[in-house]
Amino acid sequence: QLFKNKITEIETKLNLLESIDTPSLQQYSETLYGPASRTLYDQAVRYIHEHPTKPDESKKVTFKQIVKRLNTFLTEHKLTHWQIKISPDRVNDISISLDGTIHLREGVTFTENRLHAIIAHEIETHIFRAENSKLQPYKIFEVGTAGYIATEEGLAVYNQRALGLPLGEKEIWAPLRSIGAYLAQEMSFVDLFHYLKENYGLENESAWRTCVKVKRGLADTSKKIAFTRDTIYFKGLQSVEEYLSENREERIRNLYVGKIGTDDLQYLGDLKQYKVRYLITPL
């Protein structure tokens, strides 16, 4: 069933690529990542209301210190085969690729709190799961099962939230993306931009990024069409929180056997048969 689901996902991805800048974009986006429903929107609004952000007042960490800290963390966890590649023109501050590369934008600086969150998100989630996936008997654990990305990103958000560190606006990025996707179905790029700034007090850069993510694939961004991929962060967080609400210590190990989703666990039999070498330190 895992392989059948993956085949269907790949077919849908191909259809999505062919639907770029067409009215079918949202349809295939919803098939692949799920819709930005009113229920999801209401949950996201409620989540932001119930989780007020606290300003990140931790000290700044220089670019040189960031590189050193990341390399030290990789060495301590015997992950020196992962290399940091510094690029001046990357859009994201930091990201990873499964060829064993951590991409870091040249000159970027983080606060101390955000650096801790990045390590939990990028290394202790994405890289740890990638490393464990190589220990399993089937390649699909490494490639990723159908829809695994929602659990992957949800777990990453869960892990960084578990640190309990003030991160400012970044604490609510996951629900904000779902709110943006829902409203993009009724708003143009520019209207959504001003709405997010006025109603959520976002900085220009943050509002812009949300609008870009939910209007990707459109040449004319005045169209009332949404690209729903970034709803996976909030949906994934909800799914992971529900799964780990009981027996957290045992169940979090299950999520680290590879690039799988919570919905896949029913197909995997006895989860203790899968090796797990890397696991985030229990809090």
C-alpha positions in Angstrom: 0.0 0.0 0.0 2.9 2.4 0.7 4.1 2.0 -2.9 0.7 2.3 -4.4 0.2 5.6 -2.5 3.6 6.8 -3.7 2.7 6.1 -7.3 -0.5 8.1 -6.9 1.4 11.0 -5.3 3.9 11.1 -8.2 1.2 11.1 -10.8 -0.5 14.0 -8.9 2.8 15.9 -8.8 3.2 15.6 -12.5 -0.3 16.9 -13.0 0.4 19.8 -10.7 3.5 20.7 -12.7 1.4 20.7 -15.9 -1.2 22.9 -14.2 1.1 25.8 -13.4 -0.7 29.1 -14.3 -3.9 27.4 -15.1 -7.3 27.2 -13.2 -6.5 23.6 -12.3 -3.5 24.7 -10.1 -5.5 24.8 -6.9 -7.3 21.5 -7.7 -4.1 19.5 -8.0 -2.6 21.4 -5.1 -5.5 20.4 -2.9 -5.2 16.8 -4.1 -1.6 16.7 -3.2 -1.5 18.8 0.0 -5.1 19.0 1.1 -7.4 22.1 0.9 -7.2 25.3 2.9 -10.6 24.8 4.4 -12.7 27.1 6.6 -12.3 24.6 9.5 -8.5 24.8 9.1 -8.6 28.6 8.9 -10.7 28.8 12.1 -8.3 26.4 13.9 -5.3 28.5 12.8 -6.9 31.8 13.9 -7.7 30.2 17.3 -4.2 28.8 17.6 -2.7 32.3 17.1 -5.1 33.8 19.6 -4.3 31.1 22.2 -0.5 31.3 21.7 0.5 34.9 21.9 4.0 35.4 20.7 6.9 36.7 22.9 9.6 38.9 21.4 12.9 37.2 20.9 15.4 39.3 22.9 18.2 36.8 22.9 21.6 38.0 21.7 22.7 38.0 18.1 25.0 35.3 16.8 27.5 36.2 14.1 27.8 34.3 10.8 31.2 33.0 11.8 29.8 31.7 15.1 26.8 30.1 13.4 29.1 28.1 11.1 31.2 27.0 14.0 28.2 26.0 16.2 26.7 24.0 13.4 29.9 22.2 12.7 30.4 21.5 16.4 26.9 20.0 16.6 27.5 17.8 13.6 30.8 16.6 15.0 29.3 15.8 18.4 26.6 13.6 16.7 29.0 11.9 14.3 27.5 13.6 11.3 30.6 15.1 9.8 29.7 13.7 6.4 27.1 16.5 6.2 28.8 19.5 4.7 27.9 23.2 5.1 27.8 25.0 1.7 27.8 28.8 1.9 26.0 30.6 -1.0 25.5 34.4 -1.4 22.3 34.2 -3.4 20.1 31.7 -1.6 16.5 32.7 -0.8 16.3 30.8 2.4 18.6 31.5 5.3 19.2 27.8 5.8 18.0 24.6 4.2 19.2 21.0 3.7 19.3 18.7 0.7 19.4 14.9 0.9 22.8 14.8 -0.9 24.3 15.6 2.6 24.5 19.4 2.2 23.4 22.1 4.6 22.9 25.3 2.5 23.6 28.5 4.5 23.1 32.0 3.0 26.4 33.9 3.2 26.4 36.6 5.9 23.2 35.5 7.6 22.8 36.1 11.3 20.4 34.6 13.9 19.5 35.2 17.4 20.6 32.7 20.0 17.0 31.4 20.4 16.5 31.1 16.6 19.8 29.1 16.2 18.6 26.6 18.8 15.3 26.4 16.9 17.1 25.9 13.6 19.2 23.1 15.0 16.0 21.3 16.4 14.2 21.9 13.1 16.8 21.2 10.4 19.3 18.8 12.1 17.4 17.1 14.9 14.4 16.6 12.7 15.2 16.6 9.0 18.8 15.2 9.1 18.1 12.7 12.0 15.1 11.3 10.1 17.2 11.2 6.9 20.0 9.3 8.6 17.7 6.8 10.2 16.0 6.2 6.9 19.2 4.8 5.4 19.2 2.0 8.0 15.8 0.6 6.9 15.3 -2.3 4.4 13.4 -0.4 1.8 14.4 2.7 -0.2 11.0 4.3 0.3 11.9 5.2 3.8 14.7 7.4 2.4 12.8 8.8 -0.6 9.8 9.5 1.6 6.3 7.9 1.6 3.3 9.7 0.0 2.4 12.7 2.1 5.3 12.2 4.5 6.2 15.9 4.2 3.3 17.0 6.4 4.6 14.9 9.3 8.2 15.9 8.6 7.5 19.6 8.8 4.9 19.2 11.6 7.5 17.3 13.7 10.1 20.0 12.9 7.7 22.7 14.2 6.8 20.5 17.2 10.5 20.1 18.1 11.3 23.7 17.9 8.2 24.7 19.9 9.2 22.1 22.6 12.3 24.2 23.3 10.0 26.8 24.9 12.1 29.7 23.6 10.6 33.0 22.5 10.9 33.3 18.8 8.7 36.3 18.1 6.7 36.2 14.9 8.3 32.9 13.8 6.3 31.1 16.5 3.1 31.5 14.4 4.5 30.9 10.9 2.7 27.5 10.6 -0.8 28.7 11.3 -0.2 32.0 9.4 0.6 30.0 6.2 -2.8 28.2 6.5 -4.6 31.5 7.1 -2.8 32.9 4.0 -3.8 29.9 1.9 -7.4 30.1 2.9 -7.7 33.9 2.2 -5.8 33.6 -1.1 -8.8 31.8 -2.5 -10.7 35.1 -2.2 -8.0 37.7 -2.3 -5.3 38.9 -4.7 -1.7 39.0 -3.7 -1.7 42.7 -2.9 -5.0 42.6 -1.0 -3.7 39.6 1.1 -0.4 41.4 1.7 -2.2 44.4 3.3 -4.7 42.2 5.1 -1.9 40.2 6.9 -0.1 43.4 7.8 -3.2 45.1 9.2 -4.7 42.2 11.0 -1.6 40.3 12.3 0.9 43.1 12.5 3.4 41.4 10.2 6.6 43.0 9.0 6.7 43.6 5.2 9.1 40.8 4.6 7.0 38.2 6.5 3.7 39.3 4.8 5.5 39.2 1.5 6.8 35.7 2.0 3.4 34.3 3.0 1.8 35.8 -0.1 4.6 34.4 -2.3 4.1 31.0 -0.9 0.3 30.9 -1.4 0.4 32.5 -4.9 3.2 30.4 -6.4 2.4 29.0 -9.8 0.5 32.1 -11.0 1.6 34.7 -13.5 -1.4 36.9 -12.6 -1.5 37.0 -8.8 -4.8 38.9 -8.8 -6.5 35.6 -9.5 -8.5 34.1 -6.6 -6.5 30.9 -6.6 -4.4 29.4 -3.8 -1.4 27.1 -3.8 -2.0 25.1 -0.6 1.3 23.4 0.0 2.2 25.4 3.1 -0.9 24.3 4.9 1.1 21.1 5.7 3.0 22.9 8.5 0.0 23.5 10.6 -1.8 20.3 9.6 1.3 18.3 10.3 1.8 20.0 13.7 -1.8 19.2 14.7 -1.3 15.5 13.6 2.0 15.2 15.4 0.6 16.8 18.6 -2.3 14.4 18.6 -0.1 11.3 18.0 2.4 12.3 20.7 -0.3 13.2 23.2 0.1 9.7 24.7 3.2 7.7 25.3 5.4 10.5 23.8 8.8 8.8 24.6 7.8 5.6 22.8 5.9 7.2 20.0 8.4 9.8 19.0 10.8 7.0 18.2 8.3 5.6 15.8 8.4 8.9 13.9 12.2 8.7 13.5 12.4 5.4 11.6 12.5 7.4 8.4 10.7 9.8 6.1 7.2 8.5 6.9 3.9 10.1 7.9 1.6 9.3 10.9 -0.8 7.7 8.5 1.8 5.2 7.4 2.4 3.7 10.8 -0.6 1.3 10.3 1.3 -0.5 7.5 4.7 -0.9 9.2 4.0 -3.8 11.6 6.1 -4.0 14.7 7.9 -0.7 14.8 10.6 -2.0 17.1 12.1 -4.0 14.2 13.3 -0.7 12.6 16.6 0.7 13.6 16.8 4.2 15.1 20.3 5.6 15.6 19.4 9.3 15.8 16.7 10.6 18.1 16.1 14.1 19.5 16.9 14.4 23.2 13.8 14.0 25.3 12.7 17.2 27.0 
